[in-house]
Amino acid sequence: MLKAGLLTLLVSVTAGAPALAWDDQGHMMVAAVAYDKLAPPTKARVAALLALSQYPTNGVNNASAANQAKAKFMMAATAADAIKKDGRTFHDDGEDPTAAPDASRNTGFDDKNMHKYWHYIDKPFSPDGTSLVQPPSINAQERIGLFRHTIASPSAPDTLKAYDLVWLLHLVGDVHQPLHATSRFTHANPQGDDGGNKEKVCNPSCGGKLHAFWDDVLGTSDSITTAINAVSGLPKADPTQASIADEATWVDESFRTAQQFAYRAPIGAGNGPFTLTNAYKKAAKNEARMCIALAGARLANMLNNELK
């Protein structure tokens, strides 16, 4: 039986097709939590691999000299979003992996596709009996499984491990954002809502997306120092839950969390706009903080176990 704390945590992880997951601050917070839990040999191995990265990153590195290794790790967690901003170097191959010929590719930094569909898994649910469409086989959960296998492989080259590590730093955070793990199918959205991207919210002005609200809920800064300071106020992840290594379980948790928290009142039927209440915003922020803490702990456990 799940503990009440985990049930609370589960409500913050769903995604939508044309979306980010957490802002840069959220991804850097996940990485900051993880870095502090890495064993010294893992930190050294991570640093060596990240030195091989050919991806751009987002963020402002205003960390102290003593925190430069941590800062580089944190900024690397933004790289999978940073490539979306560089249309000259990287190719936008769309949101549908079934229409992308290189969707399952894993060859390293020679791959210049953006692979936006790697950032989420749209597990479907319907509150009104609308028919469901299952997500494509290439998705965030599948990629995490593949990439963690690669970084643990004694035969994979370091250049490929570096590429897969950069993606893992990002995707573990992604699947702990509740709206990167689901799509709500309703009469208003018979093809799904893309993880809350089709619901409009007022917060306080109207026109924003439900998904974007969850991305932004912990802050929108791109400062390393801001992210490090924000981590100091996070709750501690339950060790039992943090020890869960199965990425499918992480996704299932986020899927349930989204239904319980992201789609709670005042989010109703249809596409809104829905005016977010103070109670909703407070609950969302608390859940997001728990999700970030758990994501960071699980990422650290993964790297300590796989990068030996």
C-alpha positions in Angstrom: 0.0 0.0 0.0 1.3 3.5 -0.9 2.0 5.8 1.9 -0.1 9.0 2.1 3.0 11.1 1.4 3.7 9.2 -1.8 0.1 9.6 -2.9 0.5 13.3 -2.4 3.7 13.2 -4.4 2.1 11.3 -7.2 -0.1 14.2 -8.2 2.5 16.3 -9.8 3.7 14.4 -12.9 2.0 14.7 -16.3 3.1 15.9 -19.6 1.8 17.1 -22.9 3.1 17.0 -26.4 4.3 20.5 -27.2 5.7 21.3 -23.8 8.7 21.6 -21.5 8.7 20.0 -18.1 9.6 22.2 -15.2 11.3 25.3 -16.2 15.1 25.5 -16.1 14.9 26.2 -12.4 13.0 23.0 -11.7 15.4 20.9 -13.8 18.4 22.6 -12.1 16.8 21.9 -8.7 16.4 18.2 -9.5 20.1 18.1 -10.5 21.2 20.0 -7.4 19.5 17.5 -5.2 21.0 14.6 -7.1 24.5 16.0 -7.1 24.7 16.3 -3.4 23.9 12.6 -3.1 26.4 11.3 -5.6 29.3 9.3 -4.3 32.8 10.8 -5.0 33.7 8.3 -7.7 30.3 9.0 -9.4 31.0 12.7 -9.3 34.3 12.2 -11.0 32.8 9.9 -13.6 30.0 12.3 -14.3 32.4 15.2 -14.7 34.5 13.3 -17.2 31.4 12.4 -19.3 29.9 15.9 -19.2 33.2 17.2 -20.5 32.4 15.3 -23.7 29.0 16.9 -24.2 28.3 18.8 -27.4 24.9 20.2 -26.4 24.2 23.8 -25.5 22.7 24.5 -22.0 20.4 27.1 -20.5 21.0 29.0 -17.4 23.3 31.6 -15.8 26.3 30.1 -14.0 26.7 32.5 -11.1 27.9 29.8 -8.7 31.0 30.2 -6.6 34.3 28.7 -7.7 33.8 25.9 -5.2 30.5 24.9 -6.8 31.5 24.9 -10.4 31.4 21.1 -10.8 27.9 21.1 -9.4 26.9 24.1 -11.5 28.0 22.3 -14.7 26.0 19.2 -13.7 22.9 21.4 -13.0 23.2 23.2 -16.3 23.6 19.9 -18.2 20.1 19.0 -17.0 18.7 21.9 -19.1 20.4 20.8 -22.3 17.6 18.7 -23.8 15.4 21.9 -23.7 18.3 24.1 -24.8 18.5 22.4 -28.2 14.9 23.4 -28.9 16.0 27.0 -29.1 18.7 26.3 -31.7 16.9 25.8 -34.9 20.0 26.4 -37.0 21.9 23.5 -35.5 19.1 21.2 -34.5 16.2 19.8 -36.6 12.6 20.0 -35.3 11.4 16.5 -36.1 8.0 17.1 -34.6 6.0 15.8 -31.7 4.9 12.4 -33.2 7.5 9.7 -33.0 5.5 7.5 -35.3 6.1 10.1 -38.1 9.8 10.6 -37.2 12.1 8.2 -39.1 14.9 8.5 -36.5 12.7 8.5 -33.4 14.5 5.5 -31.8 18.0 6.6 -32.7 20.7 6.5 -30.1 24.0 7.3 -31.7 25.2 10.3 -29.7 25.8 13.9 -30.5 25.9 13.4 -34.2 22.1 13.2 -33.9 20.8 16.7 -34.5 17.1 16.0 -34.1 15.3 17.7 -31.2 13.3 14.6 -30.2 10.6 16.5 -28.4 8.6 13.3 -28.0 11.2 11.9 -25.7 10.2 14.3 -23.0 6.9 12.8 -22.0 4.6 9.7 -22.0 0.9 10.5 -22.5 -0.7 7.7 -20.5 -4.4 8.2 -21.1 -7.4 8.5 -18.7 -10.9 9.7 -19.2 -13.4 11.0 -16.6 -16.3 10.8 -19.0 -15.9 7.5 -20.8 -14.2 8.9 -23.9 -12.2 6.3 -25.8 -8.5 6.2 -25.0 -5.5 6.2 -27.3 -2.4 4.6 -25.9 1.0 6.5 -26.2 3.6 5.6 -28.8 6.2 3.1 -27.9 9.0 5.7 -28.1 8.5 7.9 -25.1 10.2 9.2 -21.9 9.9 6.0 -20.0 11.3 3.9 -22.8 14.2 6.3 -23.3 15.1 6.3 -19.6 15.3 2.5 -19.7 17.5 2.6 -22.8 19.8 5.3 -21.7 20.4 3.9 -18.2 21.3 0.6 -19.8 23.8 2.4 -22.1 25.6 4.3 -19.3 25.9 1.0 -17.4 27.3 -0.9 -20.3 31.0 -1.8 -20.2 31.2 -1.8 -24.0 29.4 1.5 -24.9 31.8 4.3 -25.8 32.1 7.3 -23.5 30.9 9.7 -26.2 27.6 7.8 -26.3 27.4 7.5 -22.6 27.9 11.3 -22.4 24.9 11.9 -24.7 22.7 9.5 -22.8 23.7 10.9 -19.5 22.8 14.4 -20.6 19.3 13.1 -21.6 18.9 11.2 -18.4 19.6 14.3 -16.3 16.7 15.9 -18.0 14.2 13.1 -18.5 14.2 11.9 -14.9 13.1 15.4 -14.0 10.5 15.3 -16.8 8.7 12.2 -15.7 8.4 13.6 -12.2 6.4 16.5 -13.5 2.9 15.2 -13.3 1.7 16.6 -16.6 4.5 14.8 -18.5 2.9 11.4 -17.7 -0.7 11.7 -18.8 -3.2 13.0 -21.3 -6.9 13.5 -20.3 -9.4 12.3 -22.9 -12.8 14.0 -22.8 -15.7 14.9 -25.1 -14.0 18.3 -25.5 -10.6 16.7 -26.3 -11.3 13.3 -27.9 -7.6 13.0 -29.0 -6.4 13.9 -25.5 -5.3 17.2 -24.0 -1.6 16.7 -24.4 -0.9 16.8 -20.7 -2.9 19.9 -19.9 -1.8 21.9 -22.9 -5.3 22.3 -24.1 -6.8 23.6 -20.9 -6.7 27.4 -20.4 -6.3 28.8 -16.9 -6.5 32.2 -15.3 -3.7 33.0 -12.9 -4.7 35.8 -12.5 -4.9 36.8 -16.2 -6.5 34.3 -18.5 -5.0 32.5 -21.5 -2.2 30.5 -19.9 -2.1 26.7 -20.1 -2.6 24.3 -17.3 0.6 22.5 -18.3 2.6 25.7 -18.3 1.3 26.5 -14.8 2.8 23.3 -13.5 6.1 23.9 -15.3 6.3 27.4 -13.7 5.0 26.6 -10.2 8.4 26.5 -8.5 9.8 29.5 -10.3 11.2 30.6 -13.6 14.7 31.7 -12.8 17.6 30.4 -14.8 20.2 31.2 -12.1 22.3 28.4 -10.7 22.5 30.2 -7.3 18.7 30.7 -7.2 18.2 27.0 -7.9 20.7 25.9 -5.2 19.1 28.2 -2.6 15.6 26.9 -3.5 16.7 23.3 -2.9 17.5 24.1 0.7 13.8 24.5 1.4 12.7 21.2 -0.2 11.2 18.4 1.9 13.4 15.3 2.3 12.5 12.4 0.0 11.3 9.3 1.8 14.2 6.8 1.5 11.9 3.9 0.7 10.3 5.7 -2.1 13.6 7.1 -3.3 15.0 3.6 -3.6 12.4 2.7 -6.2 14.6 2.2 -9.3 11.9 1.2 -11.9 11.1 4.1 -14.3 7.7 2.6 -15.1 6.8 2.9 -11.4 7.9 6.6 -11.5 5.6 7.2 -14.4 2.7 5.4 -12.8 3.1 7.5 -9.7 3.1 10.7 -11.8 0.1 9.5 -13.8 -1.9 9.1 -10.6 -0.6 12.3 -9.1 -1.7 14.3 -12.1 -5.3 13.0 -11.8 -5.5 13.7 -8.1 -3.8 17.1 -8.1 -3.4 18.7 -11.5 -7.0 18.0 -12.6 -8.6 18.7 -9.3 -11.1 21.6 -8.9 -11.3 24.2 -10.1 -10.1 22.3 -13.2 -13.4 21.0 -14.7 -14.8 19.5 -17.9 -13.9 21.2 -21.1 -11.0 23.5 -21.8 -11.8 26.4 -19.5 -10.6 29.0 -18.9 -10.5 27.9 -15.2 -9.6 30.4 -12.5 -6.9 28.9 -10.2 -7.7 29.3 -6.6 -5.1 30.0 -3.9 -5.8 26.6 -2.4 -5.1 24.9 -5.8 -1.9 26.9 -6.3 -0.7 26.2 -2.8 -1.3 22.4 -3.1 0.3 22.4 -6.5 3.5 24.1 -5.2 3.7 21.6 -2.3 3.3 18.6 -4.6 5.9 20.0 -7.0 8.4 20.5 -4.2 8.0 16.9 -3.2 8.3 15.7 -6.8 11.5 17.6 -7.3 13.0 16.1 -4.1 12.1 12.6 -5.0 13.3 13.0 -8.6 16.7 14.2 -7.4 17.1 11.4 -5.0 16.2 8.8 -7.6 18.5 10.3 -10.2 21.4 10.1 -7.7 20.6 6.5 -6.9 20.5 5.7 -10.6 23.8 7.3 -11.3 25.5 5.8 -8.3 24.3 2.4 -9.4 24.8 2.6 -13.1 28.0 4.6 -13.4 30.4 2.2 -11.8 
